[in-house]
Every structure is written in structure tokens, then in C-alpha cells.
Amino acid sequence: MLENTPILFTGGSGLLALNWAQAMRDRCTPTLGLHERNISLDQTYAKKIDLESVLRGDESDADFDAEFDASSDEENFEADE
């Protein structure tokens, strides 16, 4: 069911995310969302992400918009303003 489905684990350096990604890596494509620590786990991707802008409510985070452009995603939900 999850064959090659990309899954983003925020808090990717945490114990839960690492173990979950390790358990799922044969069935999906896990990406560890990292903030300060660098983690390397076989058959997974690692991506530095900054969720501070989300917490602050910044709408002009150009890096986030450039990296995660979901304009072509039909199931894209917009947050309430």
C-alpha cells in the first residue's frame, strides 16, 4: 500500500522518527526532516527544514516556497488566514 510513497518525518533526529523511518524504509521513501543535527540512515533521505517560520506565521518565507511548491498538488489544502 505504501510502496514508494514519500513520507516526511519531522523531528527526524528523534528516537521515534529514526526507528519509524528505519522500520518503513523497505516499504516507502522516508525523508528525515532535520533542524540542527545531521543524521545519516541507509535508504532514507535527510532534509534540513526550518519550521520556525511556520510557528511565527511568516507568509513570505521564500526558501520554504521554493523548496515545497505544492501548486500542482490537487489535494493541497490552504491554511485559514
PDB file of N, CA, C and O in Angstrom:
ATOM      1  N   MET A   1       0.811  -1.203   0.000  1.00  0.00           N
ATOM      2  CA  MET A   1       0.000   0.000   0.000  1.00  0.00           C
ATOM      3  C   MET A   1       0.853   1.265   0.000  1.00  0.00           C
ATOM      4  O   MET A   1       0.522   2.227  -0.693  1.00  0.00           O
ATOM      5  N   LEU A   2       1.931   1.282   0.755  1.00  0.00           N
ATOM      6  CA  LEU A   2       2.795   2.460   0.824  1.00  0.00           C
ATOM      7  C   LEU A   2       3.987   2.365  -0.113  1.00  0.00           C
ATOM      8  O   LEU A   2       4.920   3.161  -0.003  1.00  0.00           O
ATOM      9  N   GLU A   3       3.975   1.422  -1.018  1.00  0.00           N
ATOM     10  CA  GLU A   3       5.107   1.200  -1.902  1.00  0.00           C
ATOM     11  C   GLU A   3       5.571   2.494  -2.568  1.00  0.00           C
ATOM     12  O   GLU A   3       4.821   3.111  -3.323  1.00  0.00           O
ATOM     13  N   ASN A   4       6.799   2.900  -2.288  1.00  0.00           N
ATOM     14  CA  ASN A   4       7.450   4.096  -2.848  1.00  0.00           C
ATOM     15  C   ASN A   4       6.732   5.402  -2.523  1.00  0.00           C
ATOM     16  O   ASN A   4       6.944   6.401  -3.211  1.00  0.00           O
ATOM     17  N   THR A   5       5.894   5.418  -1.500  1.00  0.00           N
ATOM     18  CA  THR A   5       5.224   6.642  -1.079  1.00  0.00           C
ATOM     19  C   THR A   5       6.200   7.482  -0.269  1.00  0.00           C
ATOM     20  O   THR A   5       6.796   6.975   0.681  1.00  0.00           O
ATOM     21  N   PRO A   6       6.381   8.758  -0.619  1.00  0.00           N
ATOM     22  CA  PRO A   6       7.273   9.602   0.180  1.00  0.00           C
ATOM     23  C   PRO A   6       6.610  10.004   1.498  1.00  0.00           C
ATOM     24  O   PRO A   6       5.460  10.442   1.519  1.00  0.00           O
ATOM     25  N   ILE A   7       7.353   9.848   2.595  1.00  0.00           N
ATOM     26  CA  ILE A   7       6.861  10.220   3.919  1.00  0.00           C
ATOM     27  C   ILE A   7       7.897  11.114   4.581  1.00  0.00           C
ATOM     28  O   ILE A   7       9.078  10.773   4.634  1.00  0.00           O
ATOM     29  N   LEU A   8       7.451  12.264   5.087  1.00  0.00           N
ATOM     30  CA  LEU A   8       8.330  13.193   5.792  1.00  0.00           C
ATOM     31  C   LEU A   8       8.147  13.007   7.287  1.00  0.00           C
ATOM     32  O   LEU A   8       7.038  13.133   7.806  1.00  0.00           O
ATOM     33  N   PHE A   9       9.232  12.707   7.970  1.00  0.00           N
ATOM     34  CA  PHE A   9       9.232  12.596   9.423  1.00  0.00           C
ATOM     35  C   PHE A   9       9.825  13.883   9.986  1.00  0.00           C
ATOM     36  O   PHE A   9      11.041  14.072   9.947  1.00  0.00           O
ATOM     37  N   THR A  10       8.983  14.767  10.507  1.00  0.00           N
ATOM     38  CA  THR A  10       9.512  15.955  11.173  1.00  0.00           C
ATOM     39  C   THR A  10      10.093  15.493  12.499  1.00  0.00           C
ATOM     40  O   THR A  10       9.652  14.489  13.060  1.00  0.00           O
ATOM     41  N   GLY A  11      11.070  16.213  12.993  1.00  0.00           N
ATOM     42  CA  GLY A  11      11.771  15.745  14.191  1.00  0.00           C
ATOM     43  C   GLY A  11      12.577  14.508  13.857  1.00  0.00           C
ATOM     44  O   GLY A  11      12.647  13.568  14.649  1.00  0.00           O
ATOM     45  N   GLY A  12      13.186  14.510  12.679  1.00  0.00           N
ATOM     46  CA  GLY A  12      13.852  13.335  12.139  1.00  0.00           C
ATOM     47  C   GLY A  12      15.042  12.837  12.914  1.00  0.00           C
ATOM     48  O   GLY A  12      15.487  11.714  12.676  1.00  0.00           O
ATOM     49  N   SER A  13      15.584  13.616  13.832  1.00  0.00           N
ATOM     50  CA  SER A  13      16.711  13.142  14.629  1.00  0.00           C
ATOM     51  C   SER A  13      16.245  12.528  15.938  1.00  0.00           C
ATOM     52  O   SER A  13      17.069  12.079  16.735  1.00  0.00           O
ATOM     53  N   GLY A  14      14.950  12.501  16.172  1.00  0.00           N
ATOM     54  CA  GLY A  14      14.405  11.931  17.400  1.00  0.00           C
ATOM     55  C   GLY A  14      14.314  10.414  17.327  1.00  0.00           C
ATOM     56  O   GLY A  14      14.332   9.825  16.246  1.00  0.00           O
ATOM     57  N   LEU A  15      14.217   9.802  18.483  1.00  0.00           N
ATOM     58  CA  LEU A  15      14.186   8.347  18.592  1.00  0.00           C
ATOM     59  C   LEU A  15      12.998   7.742  17.837  1.00  0.00           C
ATOM     60  O   LEU A  15      13.160   6.755  17.119  1.00  0.00           O
ATOM     61  N   LEU A  16      11.820   8.319  17.992  1.00  0.00           N
ATOM     62  CA  LEU A  16      10.630   7.785  17.326  1.00  0.00           C
ATOM     63  C   LEU A  16      10.772   7.861  15.808  1.00  0.00           C
ATOM     64  O   LEU A  16      10.526   6.878  15.109  1.00  0.00           O
ATOM     65  N   ALA A  17      11.166   9.020  15.301  1.00  0.00           N
ATOM     66  CA  ALA A  17      11.283   9.202  13.846  1.00  0.00           C
ATOM     67  C   ALA A  17      12.349   8.281  13.254  1.00  0.00           C
ATOM     68  O   ALA A  17      12.134   7.690  12.196  1.00  0.00           O
ATOM     69  N   LEU A  18      13.489   8.155  13.922  1.00  0.00           N
ATOM     70  CA  LEU A  18      14.555   7.292  13.404  1.00  0.00           C
ATOM     71  C   LEU A  18      14.124   5.834  13.350  1.00  0.00           C
ATOM     72  O   LEU A  18      14.350   5.152  12.351  1.00  0.00           O
ATOM     73  N   ASN A  19      13.508   5.360  14.415  1.00  0.00           N
ATOM     74  CA  ASN A  19      13.074   3.963  14.435  1.00  0.00           C
ATOM     75  C   ASN A  19      11.928   3.709  13.467  1.00  0.00           C
ATOM     76  O   ASN A  19      11.870   2.660  12.825  1.00  0.00           O
ATOM     77  N   TRP A  20      11.024   4.663  13.365  1.00  0.00           N
ATOM     78  CA  TRP A  20       9.903   4.512  12.450  1.00  0.00           C
ATOM     79  C   TRP A  20      10.384   4.521  10.993  1.00  0.00           C
ATOM     80  O   TRP A  20       9.947   3.706  10.181  1.00  0.00           O
ATOM     81  N   ALA A  21      11.285   5.449  10.677  1.00  0.00           N
ATOM     82  CA  ALA A  21      11.833   5.527   9.317  1.00  0.00           C
ATOM     83  C   ALA A  21      12.608   4.256   8.974  1.00  0.00           C
ATOM     84  O   ALA A  21      12.523   3.750   7.855  1.00  0.00           O
ATOM     85  N   GLN A  22      13.358   3.751   9.943  1.00  0.00           N
ATOM     86  CA  GLN A  22      14.116   2.522   9.709  1.00  0.00           C
ATOM     87  C   GLN A  22      13.179   1.343   9.460  1.00  0.00           C
ATOM     88  O   GLN A  22      13.458   0.500   8.608  1.00  0.00           O
ATOM     89  N   ALA A  23      12.091   1.280  10.184  1.00  0.00           N
ATOM     90  CA  ALA A  23      11.132   0.193  10.007  1.00  0.00           C
ATOM     91  C   ALA A  23      10.374   0.302   8.678  1.00  0.00           C
ATOM     92  O   ALA A  23       9.972  -0.714   8.111  1.00  0.00           O
ATOM     93  N   MET A  24      10.180   1.514   8.188  1.00  0.00           N
ATOM     94  CA  MET A  24       9.364   1.739   6.992  1.00  0.00           C
ATOM     95  C   MET A  24      10.169   1.832   5.699  1.00  0.00           C
ATOM     96  O   MET A  24       9.584   1.826   4.616  1.00  0.00           O
ATOM     97  N   ARG A  25      11.484   1.917   5.785  1.00  0.00           N
ATOM     98  CA  ARG A  25      12.285   2.234   4.591  1.00  0.00           C
ATOM     99  C   ARG A  25      12.220   1.197   3.488  1.00  0.00           C
ATOM    100  O   ARG A  25      12.540   1.515   2.343  1.00  0.00           O
ATOM    101  N   ASP A  26      11.816  -0.037   3.784  1.00  0.00           N
ATOM    102  CA  ASP A  26      11.671  -1.043   2.731  1.00  0.00           C
ATOM    103  C   ASP A  26      10.327  -0.945   2.023  1.00  0.00           C
ATOM    104  O   ASP A  26      10.140  -1.529   0.955  1.00  0.00           O
ATOM    105  N   ARG A  27       9.385  -0.204   2.620  1.00  0.00           N
ATOM    106  CA  ARG A  27       8.032  -0.098   2.060  1.00  0.00           C
ATOM    107  C   ARG A  27       7.698   1.277   1.505  1.00  0.00           C
ATOM    108  O   ARG A  27       6.744   1.414   0.740  1.00  0.00           O
ATOM    109  N   CYS A  28       8.460   2.293   1.870  1.00  0.00           N
ATOM    110  CA  CYS A  28       8.176   3.655   1.405  1.00  0.00           C
ATOM    111  C   CYS A  28       9.484   4.408   1.238  1.00  0.00           C
ATOM    112  O   CYS A  28      10.561   3.830   1.386  1.00  0.00           O
ATOM    113  N   THR A  29       9.396   5.683   0.934  1.00  0.00           N
ATOM    114  CA  THR A  29      10.582   6.516   0.774  1.00  0.00           C
ATOM    115  C   THR A  29      10.602   7.544   1.899  1.00  0.00           C
ATOM    116  O   THR A  29      10.038   8.628   1.751  1.00  0.00           O
ATOM    117  N   PRO A  30      11.248   7.218   3.028  1.00  0.00           N
ATOM    118  CA  PRO A  30      11.240   8.148   4.165  1.00  0.00           C
ATOM    119  C   PRO A  30      12.249   9.279   4.003  1.00  0.00           C
ATOM    120  O   PRO A  30      13.363   9.078   3.520  1.00  0.00           O
ATOM    121  N   THR A  31      11.835  10.466   4.417  1.00  0.00           N
ATOM    122  CA  THR A  31      12.717  11.628   4.490  1.00  0.00           C
ATOM    123  C   THR A  31      12.695  12.122   5.929  1.00  0.00           C
ATOM    124  O   THR A  31      11.632  12.357   6.503  1.00  0.00           O
ATOM    125  N   LEU A  32      13.879  12.275   6.498  1.00  0.00           N
ATOM    126  CA  LEU A  32      14.014  12.781   7.857  1.00  0.00           C
ATOM    127  C   LEU A  32      14.129  14.298   7.799  1.00  0.00           C
ATOM    128  O   LEU A  32      15.077  14.830   7.221  1.00  0.00           O
ATOM    129  N   GLY A  33      13.180  14.987   8.390  1.00  0.00           N
ATOM    130  CA  GLY A  33      13.230  16.443   8.471  1.00  0.00           C
ATOM    131  C   GLY A  33      14.109  16.841   9.643  1.00  0.00           C
ATOM    132  O   GLY A  33      13.770  16.579  10.797  1.00  0.00           O
ATOM    133  N   LEU A  34      15.234  17.474   9.350  1.00  0.00           N
ATOM    134  CA  LEU A  34      16.231  17.794  10.371  1.00  0.00           C
ATOM    135  C   LEU A  34      16.344  19.286  10.591  1.00  0.00           C
ATOM    136  O   LEU A  34      16.098  20.078   9.681  1.00  0.00           O
ATOM    137  N   HIS A  35      16.717  19.668  11.801  1.00  0.00           N
ATOM    138  CA  HIS A  35      16.912  21.076  12.117  1.00  0.00           C
ATOM    139  C   HIS A  35      18.390  21.369  12.316  1.00  0.00           C
ATOM    140  O   HIS A  35      18.990  22.049  11.483  1.00  0.00           O
ATOM    141  N   GLU A  36      18.992  20.884  13.380  1.00  0.00           N
ATOM    142  CA  GLU A  36      20.400  21.179  13.657  1.00  0.00           C
ATOM    143  C   GLU A  36      21.306  19.961  13.533  1.00  0.00           C
ATOM    144  O   GLU A  36      22.451  20.100  13.103  1.00  0.00           O
ATOM    145  N   ARG A  37      20.840  18.790  13.890  1.00  0.00           N
ATOM    146  CA  ARG A  37      21.663  17.577  13.833  1.00  0.00           C
ATOM    147  C   ARG A  37      21.680  17.007  12.431  1.00  0.00           C
ATOM    148  O   ARG A  37      20.681  17.051  11.712  1.00  0.00           O
ATOM    149  N   ASN A  38      22.828  16.470  12.053  1.00  0.00           N
ATOM    150  CA  ASN A  38      22.933  15.755  10.789  1.00  0.00           C
ATOM    151  C   ASN A  38      22.817  14.268  11.070  1.00  0.00           C
ATOM    152  O   ASN A  38      23.577  13.719  11.868  1.00  0.00           O
ATOM    153  N   ILE A  39      21.878  13.628  10.422  1.00  0.00           N
ATOM    154  CA  ILE A  39      21.629  12.203  10.600  1.00  0.00           C
ATOM    155  C   ILE A  39      21.765  11.517   9.247  1.00  0.00           C
ATOM    156  O   ILE A  39      21.290  12.026   8.232  1.00  0.00           O
ATOM    157  N   SER A  40      22.407  10.377   9.242  1.00  0.00           N
ATOM    158  CA  SER A  40      22.522   9.580   8.024  1.00  0.00           C
ATOM    159  C   SER A  40      22.007   8.184   8.316  1.00  0.00           C
ATOM    160  O   SER A  40      22.518   7.501   9.203  1.00  0.00           O
ATOM    161  N   LEU A  41      21.002   7.761   7.576  1.00  0.00           N
ATOM    162  CA  LEU A  41      20.403   6.445   7.747  1.00  0.00           C
ATOM    163  C   LEU A  41      20.249   5.835   6.358  1.00  0.00           C
ATOM    164  O   LEU A  41      19.683   6.461   5.462  1.00  0.00           O
ATOM    165  N   ASP A  42      20.744   4.629   6.181  1.00  0.00           N
ATOM    166  CA  ASP A  42      20.663   3.970   4.877  1.00  0.00           C
ATOM    167  C   ASP A  42      19.229   3.923   4.367  1.00  0.00           C
ATOM    168  O   ASP A  42      18.284   3.747   5.135  1.00  0.00           O
ATOM    169  N   GLN A  43      19.089   4.083   3.067  1.00  0.00           N
ATOM    170  CA  GLN A  43      17.809   4.022   2.353  1.00  0.00           C
ATOM    171  C   GLN A  43      16.813   5.083   2.822  1.00  0.00           C
ATOM    172  O   GLN A  43      15.602   4.884   2.723  1.00  0.00           O
ATOM    173  N   THR A  44      17.309   6.193   3.325  1.00  0.00           N
ATOM    174  CA  THR A  44      16.457   7.329   3.685  1.00  0.00           C
ATOM    175  C   THR A  44      17.095   8.604   3.160  1.00  0.00           C
ATOM    176  O   THR A  44      18.290   8.646   2.868  1.00  0.00           O
ATOM    177  N   TYR A  45      16.283   9.633   3.047  1.00  0.00           N
ATOM    178  CA  TYR A  45      16.772  10.955   2.681  1.00  0.00           C
ATOM    179  C   TYR A  45      16.787  11.822   3.935  1.00  0.00           C
ATOM    180  O   TYR A  45      16.042  11.570   4.883  1.00  0.00           O
ATOM    181  N   ALA A  46      17.625  12.828   3.934  1.00  0.00           N
ATOM    182  CA  ALA A  46      17.659  13.792   5.025  1.00  0.00           C
ATOM    183  C   ALA A  46      17.501  15.179   4.410  1.00  0.00           C
ATOM    184  O   ALA A  46      18.135  15.496   3.404  1.00  0.00           O
ATOM    185  N   LYS A  47      16.657  15.996   5.018  1.00  0.00           N
ATOM    186  CA  LYS A  47      16.390  17.340   4.500  1.00  0.00           C
ATOM    187  C   LYS A  47      16.382  18.314   5.663  1.00  0.00           C
ATOM    188  O   LYS A  47      15.631  18.142   6.622  1.00  0.00           O
ATOM    189  N   LYS A  48      17.217  19.335   5.575  1.00  0.00           N
ATOM    190  CA  LYS A  48      17.201  20.392   6.588  1.00  0.00           C
ATOM    191  C   LYS A  48      15.940  21.217   6.388  1.00  0.00           C
ATOM    192  O   LYS A  48      15.687  21.724   5.295  1.00  0.00           O
ATOM    193  N   ILE A  49      15.156  21.348   7.441  1.00  0.00           N
ATOM    194  CA  ILE A  49      13.938  22.150   7.361  1.00  0.00           C
ATOM    195  C   ILE A  49      13.910  23.133   8.521  1.00  0.00           C
ATOM    196  O   ILE A  49      14.483  22.880   9.581  1.00  0.00           O
ATOM    197  N   ASP A  50      13.245  24.241   8.310  1.00  0.00           N
ATOM    198  CA  ASP A  50      13.107  25.274   9.330  1.00  0.00           C
ATOM    199  C   ASP A  50      11.619  25.507   9.554  1.00  0.00           C
ATOM    200  O   ASP A  50      10.944  26.119   8.726  1.00  0.00           O
ATOM    201  N   LEU A  51      11.120  25.016  10.670  1.00  0.00           N
ATOM    202  CA  LEU A  51       9.705  25.171  10.974  1.00  0.00           C
ATOM    203  C   LEU A  51       9.430  26.421  11.797  1.00  0.00           C
ATOM    204  O   LEU A  51       8.280  26.681  12.151  1.00  0.00           O
ATOM    205  N   GLU A  52      10.455  27.195  12.107  1.00  0.00           N
ATOM    206  CA  GLU A  52      10.275  28.425  12.877  1.00  0.00           C
ATOM    207  C   GLU A  52       9.336  29.396  12.161  1.00  0.00           C
ATOM    208  O   GLU A  52       8.525  30.065  12.801  1.00  0.00           O
ATOM    209  N   SER A  53       9.448  29.473  10.833  1.00  0.00           N
ATOM    210  CA  SER A  53       8.592  30.390  10.084  1.00  0.00           C
ATOM    211  C   SER A  53       7.129  29.963  10.174  1.00  0.00           C
ATOM    212  O   SER A  53       6.234  30.807  10.159  1.00  0.00           O
ATOM    213  N   VAL A  54       6.886  28.665  10.266  1.00  0.00           N
ATOM    214  CA  VAL A  54       5.522  28.170  10.407  1.00  0.00           C
ATOM    215  C   VAL A  54       4.972  28.560  11.769  1.00  0.00           C
ATOM    216  O   VAL A  54       3.819  28.974  11.887  1.00  0.00           O
ATOM    217  N   LEU A  55       5.795  28.428  12.790  1.00  0.00           N
ATOM    218  CA  LEU A  55       5.369  28.774  14.139  1.00  0.00           C
ATOM    219  C   LEU A  55       5.102  30.268  14.279  1.00  0.00           C
ATOM    220  O   LEU A  55       4.186  30.671  14.997  1.00  0.00           O
ATOM    221  N   ARG A  56       5.903  31.097  13.593  1.00  0.00           N
ATOM    222  CA  ARG A  56       5.718  32.545  13.640  1.00  0.00           C
ATOM    223  C   ARG A  56       4.579  33.005  12.744  1.00  0.00           C
ATOM    224  O   ARG A  56       4.035  34.091  12.943  1.00  0.00           O
ATOM    225  N   GLY A  57       4.218  32.201  11.772  1.00  0.00           N
ATOM    226  CA  GLY A  57       3.160  32.580  10.850  1.00  0.00           C
ATOM    227  C   GLY A  57       3.661  33.429   9.693  1.00  0.00           C
ATOM    228  O   GLY A  57       2.873  34.127   9.055  1.00  0.00           O
ATOM    229  N   ASP A  58       4.969  33.380   9.410  1.00  0.00           N
ATOM    230  CA  ASP A  58       5.513  34.138   8.287  1.00  0.00           C
ATOM    231  C   ASP A  58       4.943  33.604   6.983  1.00  0.00           C
ATOM    232  O   ASP A  58       4.950  32.396   6.746  1.00  0.00           O
ATOM    233  N   GLU A  59       4.454  34.493   6.147  1.00  0.00           N
ATOM    234  CA  GLU A  59       3.932  34.081   4.847  1.00  0.00           C
ATOM    235  C   GLU A  59       4.931  34.333   3.727  1.00  0.00           C
ATOM    236  O   GLU A  59       4.687  33.944   2.585  1.00  0.00           O
ATOM    237  N   SER A  60       6.042  34.973   4.032  1.00  0.00           N
ATOM    238  CA  SER A  60       6.980  35.361   2.982  1.00  0.00           C
ATOM    239  C   SER A  60       8.278  34.582   3.059  1.00  0.00           C
ATOM    240  O   SER A  60       9.330  35.123   2.720  1.00  0.00           O
ATOM    241  N   ASP A  61       8.241  33.355   3.482  1.00  0.00           N
ATOM    242  CA  ASP A  61       9.439  32.539   3.571  1.00  0.00           C
ATOM    243  C   ASP A  61       9.771  32.007   2.181  1.00  0.00           C
ATOM    244  O   ASP A  61       9.231  30.983   1.762  1.00  0.00           O
ATOM    245  N   ALA A  62      10.653  32.693   1.471  1.00  0.00           N
ATOM    246  CA  ALA A  62      10.973  32.355   0.084  1.00  0.00           C
ATOM    247  C   ALA A  62      11.616  30.976  -0.027  1.00  0.00           C
ATOM    248  O   ALA A  62      11.361  30.255  -0.991  1.00  0.00           O
ATOM    249  N   ASP A  63      12.451  30.596   0.950  1.00  0.00           N
ATOM    250  CA  ASP A  63      13.084  29.286   0.898  1.00  0.00           C
ATOM    251  C   ASP A  63      12.041  28.180   0.970  1.00  0.00           C
ATOM    252  O   ASP A  63      12.108  27.205   0.221  1.00  0.00           O
ATOM    253  N   PHE A  64      11.084  28.333   1.865  1.00  0.00           N
ATOM    254  CA  PHE A  64      10.034  27.322   2.008  1.00  0.00           C
ATOM    255  C   PHE A  64       9.205  27.238   0.734  1.00  0.00           C
ATOM    256  O   PHE A  64       8.913  26.144   0.250  1.00  0.00           O
ATOM    257  N   ASP A  65       8.825  28.391   0.191  1.00  0.00           N
ATOM    258  CA  ASP A  65       8.017  28.398  -1.024  1.00  0.00           C
ATOM    259  C   ASP A  65       8.757  27.757  -2.195  1.00  0.00           C
ATOM    260  O   ASP A  65       8.157  27.025  -2.982  1.00  0.00           O
ATOM    261  N   ALA A  66      10.058  28.028  -2.315  1.00  0.00           N
ATOM    262  CA  ALA A  66      10.833  27.490  -3.428  1.00  0.00           C
ATOM    263  C   ALA A  66      11.028  25.983  -3.292  1.00  0.00           C
ATOM    264  O   ALA A  66      10.966  25.258  -4.285  1.00  0.00           O
ATOM    265  N   GLU A  67      11.261  25.514  -2.083  1.00  0.00           N
ATOM    266  CA  GLU A  67      11.523  24.098  -1.857  1.00  0.00           C
ATOM    267  C   GLU A  67      10.252  23.252  -1.918  1.00  0.00           C
ATOM    268  O   GLU A  67      10.283  22.126  -2.415  1.00  0.00           O
ATOM    269  N   PHE A  68       9.147  23.777  -1.423  1.00  0.00           N
ATOM    270  CA  PHE A  68       7.942  22.984  -1.264  1.00  0.00           C
ATOM    271  C   PHE A  68       6.769  23.596  -2.021  1.00  0.00           C
ATOM    272  O   PHE A  68       5.718  23.854  -1.435  1.00  0.00           O
ATOM    273  N   ASP A  69       6.941  23.827  -3.302  1.00  0.00           N
ATOM    274  CA  ASP A  69       5.876  24.388  -4.125  1.00  0.00           C
ATOM    275  C   ASP A  69       4.853  23.304  -4.402  1.00  0.00           C
ATOM    276  O   ASP A  69       5.112  22.371  -5.162  1.00  0.00           O
ATOM    277  N   ALA A  70       3.701  23.431  -3.787  1.00  0.00           N
ATOM    278  CA  ALA A  70       2.656  22.418  -3.943  1.00  0.00           C
ATOM    279  C   ALA A  70       1.537  22.908  -4.852  1.00  0.00           C
ATOM    280  O   ALA A  70       0.410  22.420  -4.765  1.00  0.00           O
ATOM    281  N   SER A  71       1.835  23.864  -5.720  1.00  0.00           N
ATOM    282  CA  SER A  71       0.787  24.434  -6.559  1.00  0.00           C
ATOM    283  C   SER A  71       0.186  23.410  -7.516  1.00  0.00           C
ATOM    284  O   SER A  71      -0.954  23.570  -7.950  1.00  0.00           O
ATOM    285  N   SER A  72       0.939  22.356  -7.852  1.00  0.00           N
ATOM    286  CA  SER A  72       0.404  21.348  -8.760  1.00  0.00           C
ATOM    287  C   SER A  72      -0.310  20.218  -8.018  1.00  0.00           C
ATOM    288  O   SER A  72      -0.863  19.319  -8.652  1.00  0.00           O
ATOM    289  N   ASP A  73      -0.304  20.252  -6.713  1.00  0.00           N
ATOM    290  CA  ASP A  73      -0.934  19.211  -5.912  1.00  0.00           C
ATOM    291  C   ASP A  73      -2.432  19.472  -5.824  1.00  0.00           C
ATOM    292  O   ASP A  73      -2.857  20.487  -5.273  1.00  0.00           O
ATOM    293  N   GLU A  74      -3.229  18.558  -6.364  1.00  0.00           N
ATOM    294  CA  GLU A  74      -4.680  18.748  -6.371  1.00  0.00           C
ATOM    295  C   GLU A  74      -5.282  18.654  -4.977  1.00  0.00           C
ATOM    296  O   GLU A  74      -6.364  19.186  -4.731  1.00  0.00           O
ATOM    297  N   GLU A  75      -4.588  17.977  -4.059  1.00  0.00           N
ATOM    298  CA  GLU A  75      -5.105  17.819  -2.709  1.00  0.00           C
ATOM    299  C   GLU A  75      -4.497  18.845  -1.754  1.00  0.00           C
ATOM    300  O   GLU A  75      -4.496  18.637  -0.541  1.00  0.00           O
ATOM    301  N   ASN A  76      -3.983  19.944  -2.292  1.00  0.00           N
ATOM    302  CA  ASN A  76      -3.348  20.974  -1.474  1.00  0.00           C
ATOM    303  C   ASN A  76      -4.414  21.728  -0.686  1.00  0.00           C
ATOM    304  O   ASN A  76      -5.370  22.245  -1.265  1.00  0.00           O
ATOM    305  N   PHE A  77      -4.252  21.791   0.631  1.00  0.00           N
ATOM    306  CA  PHE A  77      -5.185  22.497   1.479  1.00  0.00           C
ATOM    307  C   PHE A  77      -4.540  23.798   1.943  1.00  0.00           C
ATOM    308  O   PHE A  77      -3.369  23.812   2.321  1.00  0.00           O
ATOM    309  N   GLU A  78      -5.288  24.874   1.916  1.00  0.00           N
ATOM    310  CA  GLU A  78      -4.765  26.157   2.370  1.00  0.00           C
ATOM    311  C   GLU A  78      -5.135  26.357   3.824  1.00  0.00           C
ATOM    312  O   GLU A  78      -6.234  26.009   4.254  1.00  0.00           O
ATOM    313  N   ALA A  79      -4.200  26.923   4.580  1.00  0.00           N
ATOM    314  CA  ALA A  79      -4.447  27.197   5.987  1.00  0.00           C
ATOM    315  C   ALA A  79      -5.367  28.408   6.117  1.00  0.00           C
ATOM    316  O   ALA A  79      -5.351  29.308   5.277  1.00  0.00           O
ATOM    317  N   ASP A  80      -6.160  28.418   7.168  1.00  0.00           N
ATOM    318  CA  ASP A  80      -7.027  29.584   7.426  1.00  0.00           C
ATOM    319  C   ASP A  80      -6.183  30.789   7.740  1.00  0.00           C
ATOM    320  O   ASP A  80      -5.173  30.687   8.436  1.00  0.00           O
ATOM    321  N   GLU A  81      -6.592  31.933   7.230  1.00  0.00           N
ATOM    322  CA  GLU A  81      -5.824  33.157   7.489  1.00  0.00           C
ATOM    323  C   GLU A  81      -6.400  33.912   8.654  1.00  0.00           C
ATOM    324  O   GLU A  81      -5.885  34.969   9.020  1.00  0.00           O
TER     325      GLU A  81
END
